[in-house]
Amino acid sequence: MAIISFSQILGQERAKEFLKQALSREKLPHAYLFTGIPGIGKTSMAIALTMALNCREPVNYDACGHCPPCRQMMGGNFPDFLSVRPDGQNIKINQIRGLNRKLCFAPISGKYRVSIIYRAETMTNEAANSFLKTLEEPPPGNILILNATEPLDLLATIVSRCQKVPFNPLPVQGMADWLVENRKLDEEKAIVLARVSGGSLGLAQKMCDGDFFDKRQEWLSRLTMLPGFSKQKALEMAVEYSKEFSKTDPEKPKNGKPIMMDMLAIWESWYRDLLVLTTGGSTNLIINVDLSHKLKKIIGRYSIDYLINSLMSIDQAQQDLLRMRNSRLVIEHTVLKLNSLKDREVMGLQ
C-alpha cells in the first residue's frame, strides 16, 4: 500500500472534504458506503482514511507516514485493516460470519479497526442479512466501509444504515495530465485513455499496461466488418472471441470478463463517436481523437437508428456481464445482435 494522505488521491475533492470534516468532529459514523464505478479512488480513500484514523502524528487530518501504524499500513501488515472480497461471484455468508467474529475483539494496535467490503453488492441474501445485524449493533472501535458501484443493488436497509459518500468519474484533463506525468504517455494517447475508460483511472492504467492501442485497432477492424458477415460468420467470430478471451485474460482465465468489458468499451466509444459526428457534433466531443480522420471518412455510411440500436445492444451486454451472466453467451448474443442490425454497406478501417 502506498497511499498516505488524501492529497495523494486524484480528484474526489468533495469526498475528501467530507471525510476530513468527519475527522475534525471526531464523530465518525460506524459505516460508510462508497459508491461509484471501479477505478476512481474508493479503495485509495479507504486506505487514506484508515491511516488518518490510526496515525499517531497526523498533520491536517492526513497521516504522517512515519509512525508505527503508518509504516504497518504502508507495508500491508496493519492488523486492524481487514477486507472481504467476493469468493468467486459472490460474498458468502461464511465470509461475513468470519468478519463478525473478528469484529467482536477490540482493535489490536490502532484506535480503530477498519473493514472494507469490496463489491458489497455481490453479497448473497444470507450474507447481506447477516451483515445487516452487524450494522444494527456495531461493536465499538470498528468502522465498516462498503464499496459498491450502485447503491440500488444493495438492500435498502443496509444503505439506510450507512453514511453515503458518492465518488464521481474523474475529469478527462486531470486524468490525462496524470497519465502523461506518471505513465509517460503523449498527450493525445492520454486523452484517449481518459475518455475511453469513462473517467476510471484504474481502468485507464490497466489499458495502458495491456497494449490497449494495438488491441483497439484489431477490435475496431472486426467491428466495422461485422455488419457484412453472414450469421454463420458472425457466430464464428463470437466463438473465436470467447476462446481468445478465456486464454488471454490473466485475471480471470475462466471467463475473460475484464477483457470483454474492455472490448465492449471500445466498441461503445466507436459508435458513440460516429453518432456525435453524424448528428453534427464537434470533434472536440469524440473519444477516439487520434482516429478522427477515419471516423470522418465513414460517418455517412451509418444511419442514426443503426448507431443508437448498436449502442443499446452494447450497453445491455455490459450490464449482463456486471450481473455475472454467462460471458460466453453474452458475447455471442451481442455479436449476433450487432450483425442482425443490417444497415447500408460499411467499410472497415482503411
Secondary structure, DSSP 8 states (H G I E B T S, - for coil): -----GGGS-S-HHHHHHHHHHHHHT---SEEEEESSTTSSHHHHHHHHHHHHH-SS-BTTB--S-SHHHHHHHTT--TTEEEE--BTTBB-HHHHHHHHHHHTS--SSSS-EEEEETTGGGB-HHHHHHHHHHHHS--TTEEEEEEES-GGGS-HHHHTTSEEEE-----HHHHHHHHHHHH---HHHHHHHHHHTTS-HHHHHHHHHTTHHHHHHHHHHHHHHGGGS-HHHHHHHHHHHHHHHHHH-SS-TTT-HHHHHHHHHHHHHHHHHHHHHHTT--GGG-S-GGGHHHHHHHGGGS-HHHHHHHHHHHHHHHHHHHTT--HHHHHHHHHHHHHHS--S------
